[in-house]
């Protein structure tokens, strides 16, 4: 029998492979009613937890995930915040890192675990990775220190035995079970016989400070990837897109880009118009250091700011988040240079 003071977890099923089951007649994958969860994962009955669930209806393919649905997730968490010890979001893998990054900014002063997970194979398939991901995510969401505070009071992704900071994570594999990687920040916990937490890596929270939800986004942003031979007319068209407010500029190495006068001039004109341009590297590992080479210095002179070692997912969603709050270009630049949810590591000056 579950006691009232036992841990409580809210499962939020948005969609994705983990909630699929194979139609025996057609072989097609179809979403099942999540009330059938315990039939497919009978191991959940062995938890002495109070586990409740909320299901998106209809379920959302993660390719269709967008800011309005991020706001819906925040609303669900906010409404249930005082009734549960932690939250597990079941989500398709394709845009999971975007959702995790967005939620890390939207859930200000978060002091409870919000764990996103999913699977590469449906939970009804014999070899599924979904059961282990789900069971361990629930355990992490309910885990507390002896003083009753949450062990992991932040937005995370759990996948194939690794707990990763959500806004540091990128999907890197569409075939194997190790679908996600956090290149520039170490794992927060590893699941084996026991779950081993690295407490020094986990963000500290003040449970006495109320969680403050945010719901607004401005999606007038774009990702511009530099490549050899990129044409002036293409860059000019992108930077002059009506309504454009911010650009994620994916450059080479430690933040280098072509030194062509037309390229630097277009960037300079854009920043002077109030467009915020953030420089991140196309490399998975490492940090943008624009003062290191002359090519990077030209970007600094044009008004481009550094994204340090952040992921494209976190930079993009953070820009949307800040712009949605009506901040001026100068204020956005200042906030982009400040880590507000552990999303990047700024080098020592």
Order of alpha helices (4+ residues) and beta strands (2+ residues): beta-beta-beta-alpha-beta-alpha-beta-alpha-beta-beta-alpha-beta-beta-beta-beta-beta-beta-beta-beta-alpha-beta-alpha-beta-alpha-beta-alpha-alpha
